[in-house]
Amino acid sequence: MNITIGSVFRVALLAVSAQLAACATTIPDWIDNPSAHYSEKQYLSATGEADERQTAADRALANLAKIFEVQVAETSLDFSSASVSSGAEGAVATNEQRLSRSITTEAKQVVAGAKVVEYYETEQGRIHALAILDKQAAASRFRQSILQSDRKVDSLLGYASNKAPNVIAALNALNQARLEQITREQVNANLMVVADGRGVKTPHDTAAIEDTLRQALSSLRCAVESTDPSVKMELQRAVTQMGIQIDPAANLRFTGLMDTTEPESKQGWFWIRGSYELIFTDGDEVLAKKRWPVKASATSESLVGQRLRDTVNADLPGQVFEMLTTVTAK
């Protein structure tokens, strides 16, 4: 058999070329199958890719966080279901309001303890990154957060029932308990992701806390005042929509003040601006107050004032609720 130097060289060259081709087409299996290196029993994992290393890492962490995305149901009073009737003591709202749930936010949590453990750069310059999260460590953090929330909700409910010095302090505590319980439920949902569906049973119930808050509002008897008859009527309507009873002789009192500018014309539109102030008092003591800007626009001067009042009226029940449950006088 006659073997020439040229033929040996060609064979060697083909072998090297094949090896290089194989290397060029081989990519880490964690890109498509992270569990091959990081067991699904122990880790959550996600990948991301980009033209830059940091961006790829950020995307991997973001994709990992998406595993924990839950829809947080913020609860609000369904004011429109309260009915109003007239009696000897003024307008009285019957206790027919319901609690409605509306999705107001989607939690996108950057998971504490997650880390990027692998990178790979393709021939085209694209960078892949792999992020992982240790399930056991994450579960421990979630359980600790849940226990802290349970203690906080216990304390807030106890304060609202037994220690609050006035109605505003009690309503504030009830609303804080409601929000803390919603957060607790989200964390418990996160725990169930890393603990095979096992969460921590709650000693409280969001719906029950909401009902307590609703009943606290509907038990109030308040007067409504304003130097402007229209403002008084509109504020009374907002208060009764929340289920609060109107009693002109009550010590608890809402006062509404609205100051506005004259309509101003700009580029074919009429604008009106001003501010609205709510004050809540018990006799001579100011318990809470809230002030916010108001504005409206219209193509007609005759419509802009009404549009402003429509905007204020639509917003007013929520502003009253926020003042009673989150804003206290200094």
C-alpha positions as CSV (number, residue, x, y, z in Angstrom):
1,M,0.0,0.0,0.0
2,N,1.5,3.3,-1.1
3,I,0.8,6.1,1.3
4,T,2.1,9.5,0.4
5,I,2.8,12.5,2.6
6,G,0.0,14.4,0.8
7,S,-2.6,11.8,1.6
8,V,-1.6,11.7,5.2
9,F,-1.9,15.4,5.4
10,R,-5.3,15.4,3.8
11,V,-6.6,12.8,6.3
12,A,-5.2,14.7,9.2
13,L,-6.8,17.9,7.8
14,L,-10.2,16.3,7.4
15,A,-10.0,15.0,11.0
16,V,-9.2,18.4,12.4
17,S,-11.9,20.0,10.3
18,A,-14.5,17.5,11.5
19,Q,-13.4,18.1,15.1
20,L,-13.7,21.9,14.7
21,A,-17.1,21.6,13.0
22,A,-18.3,19.4,15.9
23,C,-17.0,21.9,18.4
24,A,-18.6,24.8,16.5
25,T,-22.1,23.2,16.5
26,T,-22.0,21.9,20.1
27,I,-23.8,24.0,22.6
28,P,-24.3,23.4,26.4
29,D,-27.3,21.2,27.1
30,W,-28.4,23.5,29.9
31,I,-29.6,26.0,27.4
32,D,-32.5,23.8,26.4
33,N,-32.5,21.5,29.5
34,P,-31.3,23.2,32.7
35,S,-32.4,20.3,34.8
36,A,-29.6,18.2,33.3
37,H,-27.2,20.0,35.5
38,Y,-29.5,21.5,38.2
39,S,-32.1,19.1,39.5
40,E,-35.7,20.3,39.3
41,K,-36.2,18.9,42.8
42,Q,-33.6,21.3,44.2
43,Y,-33.7,24.3,41.9
44,L,-35.9,26.5,39.8
45,S,-34.1,27.7,36.7
46,A,-34.5,29.9,33.7
47,T,-32.4,31.1,30.8
48,G,-32.0,34.5,29.0
49,E,-30.1,35.6,26.0
50,A,-28.8,38.9,24.6
51,D,-25.9,40.6,22.9
52,E,-24.4,41.6,26.1
53,R,-23.5,39.5,29.2
54,Q,-25.2,41.7,31.8
55,T,-28.4,41.9,29.7
56,A,-28.5,38.2,29.3
57,A,-28.1,37.8,33.0
58,D,-30.8,40.3,33.7
59,R,-33.2,38.5,31.3
60,A,-32.4,35.1,32.9
61,L,-33.3,36.5,36.4
62,A,-36.4,38.2,35.0
63,N,-37.6,34.9,33.4
64,L,-36.9,33.2,36.7
65,A,-39.0,35.8,38.5
66,K,-41.9,35.2,36.0
67,I,-42.4,31.8,37.6
68,F,-43.6,33.6,40.6
69,E,-45.9,36.0,38.8
70,V,-49.2,36.1,40.5
71,Q,-52.2,38.3,40.1
72,V,-52.7,40.3,43.2
73,A,-56.4,41.0,43.9
74,E,-56.7,44.4,45.4
75,T,-60.1,44.8,47.1
76,S,-62.2,47.8,47.0
77,L,-65.7,48.7,48.1
78,D,-68.3,48.5,45.5
79,F,-69.8,51.9,46.2
80,S,-72.4,51.7,43.5
81,S,-74.4,49.0,45.2
82,A,-75.3,51.0,48.2
83,S,-78.8,52.5,48.2
84,V,-79.9,55.7,49.8
85,S,-83.2,56.6,51.4
86,S,-84.4,59.7,53.3
87,G,-85.4,59.5,56.9
88,A,-86.0,61.8,59.9
89,E,-82.2,62.1,60.5
90,G,-81.3,62.7,56.9
91,A,-80.2,60.4,54.1
92,V,-79.4,56.9,55.2
93,A,-77.5,54.3,53.2
94,T,-78.6,50.8,53.6
95,N,-76.0,48.2,54.2
96,E,-76.1,46.6,50.7
97,Q,-72.6,47.5,49.5
98,R,-70.5,44.5,48.4
99,L,-66.9,43.9,48.2
100,S,-65.6,43.4,44.7
101,R,-62.2,42.2,43.6
102,S,-60.4,43.8,40.7
103,I,-57.0,42.9,39.5
104,T,-54.9,46.0,39.9
105,T,-51.4,44.8,39.6
106,E,-49.4,41.8,38.6
107,A,-46.6,41.0,40.9
108,K,-43.2,40.7,39.2
109,Q,-40.9,39.8,42.0
110,V,-37.2,39.8,41.7
111,V,-36.5,36.7,43.7
112,A,-34.0,37.0,46.5
113,G,-31.3,34.4,46.5
114,A,-31.3,33.8,42.8
115,K,-28.0,33.7,41.0
116,V,-26.6,33.4,37.5
117,V,-24.4,30.3,37.3
118,E,-23.7,29.7,33.6
119,Y,-22.8,31.7,30.5
120,Y,-22.3,30.7,26.9
121,E,-21.4,32.8,23.9
122,T,-22.3,31.6,20.3
123,E,-20.1,32.2,17.2
124,Q,-22.6,35.0,16.3
125,G,-21.9,36.8,19.6
126,R,-25.2,36.0,21.3
127,I,-24.8,35.3,25.0
128,H,-26.9,32.8,26.9
129,A,-27.2,32.9,30.7
130,L,-28.7,30.5,33.2
131,A,-30.2,31.6,36.5
132,I,-31.1,29.3,39.4
133,L,-32.9,29.5,42.7
134,D,-32.4,27.0,45.5
135,K,-36.0,25.9,46.4
136,Q,-35.3,25.0,50.1
137,A,-33.6,28.3,50.8
138,A,-36.4,30.3,49.1
139,A,-39.0,28.3,51.0
140,S,-37.4,29.2,54.3
141,R,-37.4,32.9,53.4
142,F,-41.1,32.8,52.3
143,R,-42.2,31.0,55.5
144,Q,-40.4,33.6,57.6
145,S,-42.1,36.4,55.8
146,I,-45.5,34.7,56.2
147,L,-45.0,34.3,60.0
148,Q,-44.1,38.0,60.2
149,S,-47.2,39.0,58.3
150,D,-49.4,36.8,60.5
151,R,-48.0,38.5,63.6
152,K,-48.5,41.9,62.1
153,V,-52.1,41.2,61.0
154,D,-52.9,39.9,64.6
155,S,-51.5,43.1,66.1
156,L,-53.3,45.4,63.7
157,L,-56.7,43.7,64.2
158,G,-56.2,43.7,68.0
159,Y,-55.3,47.4,67.9
160,A,-58.4,48.2,65.7
161,S,-60.7,46.4,68.1
162,N,-59.3,47.3,71.5
163,K,-56.7,50.1,71.5
164,A,-57.4,52.6,68.7
165,P,-58.0,56.0,70.2
166,N,-60.4,57.1,67.5
167,V,-62.3,55.9,64.5
168,I,-59.6,57.0,62.0
169,A,-56.9,55.1,63.9
170,A,-59.1,52.0,63.9
171,L,-59.9,52.3,60.1
172,N,-56.2,52.8,59.4
173,A,-55.3,49.7,61.3
174,L,-58.0,47.6,59.5
175,N,-56.9,48.8,56.1
176,Q,-53.3,48.0,56.9
177,A,-54.3,44.6,58.1
178,R,-56.2,44.1,54.8
179,L,-53.2,45.1,52.7
180,E,-50.8,43.0,54.8
181,Q,-53.0,39.9,54.4
182,I,-53.1,40.4,50.6
183,T,-49.3,40.5,50.6
184,R,-49.2,37.4,52.8
185,E,-51.4,35.5,50.4
186,Q,-49.0,36.4,47.5
187,V,-46.0,35.2,49.5
188,N,-47.8,32.0,50.3
189,A,-48.5,31.5,46.6
190,N,-44.7,31.9,46.0
191,L,-44.0,29.4,48.7
192,M,-46.3,26.8,47.1
193,V,-44.2,27.2,43.9
194,V,-41.0,26.1,45.6
195,A,-42.6,23.7,48.1
196,D,-44.5,21.4,45.8
197,G,-47.9,23.1,46.4
198,R,-47.6,23.1,50.2
199,G,-48.3,26.5,51.8
200,V,-48.9,27.8,55.3
201,K,-52.5,27.8,56.4
202,T,-53.7,31.3,57.2
203,P,-55.2,32.2,60.6
204,H,-57.1,35.1,58.9
205,D,-59.1,35.5,55.8
206,T,-58.9,38.5,53.5
207,A,-62.7,38.5,52.9
208,A,-63.3,38.5,56.7
209,I,-61.0,41.5,57.2
210,E,-62.6,43.3,54.3
211,D,-66.1,42.6,55.8
212,T,-64.9,44.0,59.2
213,L,-63.7,47.2,57.4
214,R,-67.0,47.5,55.5
215,Q,-69.0,47.1,58.7
216,A,-66.9,49.7,60.5
217,L,-67.6,52.2,57.7
218,S,-71.3,51.4,57.6
219,S,-71.6,51.9,61.4
220,L,-70.4,55.5,61.2
221,R,-72.9,58.3,61.6
222,C,-71.6,61.6,60.2
223,A,-72.7,65.1,59.2
224,V,-71.6,66.7,55.9
225,E,-70.8,70.4,55.5
226,S,-69.7,72.8,52.8
227,T,-70.2,76.5,52.1
228,D,-71.1,75.5,48.6
229,P,-74.4,73.7,48.4
230,S,-73.4,71.7,45.3
231,V,-70.2,70.6,47.0
232,K,-72.2,69.5,50.0
233,M,-74.7,67.5,47.9
234,E,-71.9,65.8,46.0
235,L,-69.9,65.0,49.1
236,Q,-73.1,63.6,50.8
237,R,-73.7,61.4,47.8
238,A,-70.1,60.1,48.0
239,V,-70.3,59.4,51.7
240,T,-73.6,57.5,51.4
241,Q,-72.3,55.5,48.5
242,M,-69.8,54.1,51.0
243,G,-72.5,53.0,53.3
244,I,-71.8,55.7,55.9
245,Q,-74.9,57.1,57.5
246,I,-75.7,60.8,57.3
247,D,-76.7,62.4,60.5
248,P,-76.7,66.2,60.7
249,A,-76.5,66.1,64.5
250,A,-73.5,63.8,64.6
251,N,-70.2,64.8,66.2
252,L,-68.2,63.2,63.3
253,R,-68.3,65.6,60.4
254,F,-67.1,65.7,56.8
255,T,-66.3,69.1,55.3
256,G,-65.7,69.6,51.6
257,L,-63.9,72.7,50.1
258,M,-63.3,73.1,46.4
259,D,-61.5,76.1,44.9
260,T,-61.3,76.6,41.2
261,T,-60.0,79.1,38.7
262,E,-62.0,80.8,36.0
263,P,-62.0,78.8,32.7
264,E,-58.9,79.6,30.7
265,S,-58.7,79.2,26.9
266,K,-55.6,77.6,25.3
267,Q,-55.3,76.4,21.7
268,G,-59.0,75.9,21.2
269,W,-59.5,74.2,24.6
270,F,-61.0,75.6,27.8
271,W,-59.2,74.5,31.0
272,I,-60.3,74.8,34.6
273,R,-58.0,74.0,37.5
274,G,-58.3,74.0,41.3
275,S,-58.0,71.9,44.4
276,Y,-60.4,69.9,46.6
277,E,-59.9,69.6,50.4
278,L,-61.6,67.1,52.6
279,I,-61.6,67.5,56.4
280,F,-62.9,64.9,58.9
281,T,-63.5,66.1,62.4
282,D,-64.8,64.8,65.7
283,G,-66.3,67.9,67.3
284,D,-63.5,70.4,67.2
285,E,-60.7,67.9,66.7
286,V,-59.4,67.3,63.2
287,L,-58.9,63.6,62.8
288,A,-57.9,63.5,59.1
289,K,-57.6,65.7,56.1
290,K,-56.7,65.3,52.4
291,R,-56.1,67.8,49.6
292,W,-55.6,67.1,45.9
293,P,-55.5,69.0,42.6
294,V,-58.4,68.9,40.2
295,K,-58.6,69.9,36.6
296,A,-60.7,69.4,33.5
297,S,-60.8,70.5,29.8
298,A,-63.4,70.8,27.1
299,T,-63.8,72.5,23.7
300,S,-66.7,74.5,25.1
301,E,-66.6,76.9,28.0
302,S,-70.1,76.0,28.9
303,L,-69.1,72.3,29.4
304,V,-65.8,72.6,31.2
305,G,-67.3,73.3,34.6
306,Q,-69.6,70.4,34.4
307,R,-66.9,68.1,33.2
308,L,-64.8,69.1,36.3
309,R,-67.6,68.3,38.6
310,D,-68.2,64.9,36.9
311,T,-64.5,64.1,37.3
312,V,-64.5,65.1,40.9
313,N,-67.7,63.1,41.7
314,A,-66.3,60.0,40.0
315,D,-63.2,60.2,42.1
316,L,-64.7,61.4,45.4
317,P,-65.8,58.1,47.0
318,G,-62.3,56.7,46.6
319,Q,-60.7,59.9,48.0
320,V,-63.0,59.7,51.0
321,F,-62.0,56.1,51.6
322,E,-58.3,56.9,51.3
323,M,-58.6,59.7,53.7
324,L,-60.4,57.6,56.3
325,T,-58.0,54.7,56.0
326,T,-54.6,56.1,55.1
327,V,-54.3,59.8,55.9
328,T,-54.2,61.2,59.5
329,A,-54.0,64.7,60.7
330,K,-50.6,66.0,62.0
